[in-house]
Each structure stands twice: as C-alpha cells, then as structure tokens.
Amino acid sequence: MRLTPEELSARKRRNRALAGGLVVFIVLVFTTTVLKMKGNMDDRQAAAAAAGQLAGQGG
C-alpha cells in the first residue's frame, strides 16, 4: 500500500512530535535525578557537620 504525500507528511509530523516528547521526558527524568542526588549530598554534608559538632562537644 502506497501512502499519499499528505499521509507521509502527517506521519513525519507525528514522528517528530513523539521524538520531541520523548526528549522532553528524558530531560525531565535526568534533571529530577540530578536534583535529588544534589539534595542527598547536601543532606549528607549537613549530617556529617552536625555529627562533627556533637563529637567535638565531648561529654
């Protein structure tokens, strides 16, 4: 079955839209992952600093 030029152009537009949506989704997942990892590193540093202060107080 041969597609008409209009059908081919519609298919190309659909494929571009799907590809664009996929790229946006990948960027969103990557950004979320990086931000969560940064937040975890900040929390770890804050906990280590608090533990260092507690250990420095003695008892």
C-alpha positions as CSV (number, residue, x, y, z in Angstrom):
1,M,0.0,0.0,0.0
2,R,1.4,3.4,-1.0
3,L,0.9,6.4,1.1
4,T,-0.1,9.7,-0.3
5,P,2.3,12.7,0.1
6,E,-0.2,14.1,2.7
7,E,-0.1,10.9,4.7
8,L,3.7,10.8,4.6
9,S,3.9,14.4,5.8
10,A,1.4,13.6,8.6
11,R,3.5,10.6,9.6
12,K,6.6,12.7,9.7
13,R,4.9,15.4,11.9
14,R,3.6,12.6,14.2
15,N,7.1,11.1,14.5
16,R,8.7,14.4,15.2
17,A,6.1,15.1,17.9
18,L,6.8,11.7,19.5
19,A,10.5,12.2,19.3
20,G,10.2,15.7,20.9
21,G,8.0,14.3,23.7
22,L,10.5,11.6,24.4
23,V,13.4,14.0,24.5
24,V,11.4,16.3,26.9
25,F,10.7,13.3,29.1
26,I,14.3,12.1,29.2
27,V,15.5,15.6,30.1
28,L,12.9,15.8,32.9
29,V,13.9,12.5,34.4
30,F,17.6,13.4,34.1
31,T,17.0,16.8,35.8
32,T,15.0,15.3,38.6
33,T,17.6,12.6,39.2
34,V,20.4,15.2,39.4
35,L,18.5,17.5,41.7
36,K,17.6,14.6,44.0
37,M,21.2,13.5,44.1
38,K,22.4,17.0,44.9
39,G,19.8,17.2,47.7
40,N,21.0,13.9,49.1
41,M,24.7,15.1,49.0
42,D,23.7,18.4,50.8
43,D,21.8,16.4,53.5
44,R,24.8,14.1,53.9
45,Q,27.2,17.0,54.4
46,A,24.8,18.7,56.9
47,A,24.6,15.4,58.8
48,A,28.3,15.0,58.8
49,A,28.8,18.6,60.1
50,A,26.2,18.0,62.8
51,A,27.9,14.8,63.8
52,G,31.3,16.6,63.9
53,Q,29.9,19.3,66.1
54,L,28.4,16.7,68.5
55,A,31.6,14.8,68.7
56,G,33.6,18.0,69.3
57,Q,31.4,18.9,72.3
58,G,32.6,15.9,74.3
59,G,30.5,14.9,77.2
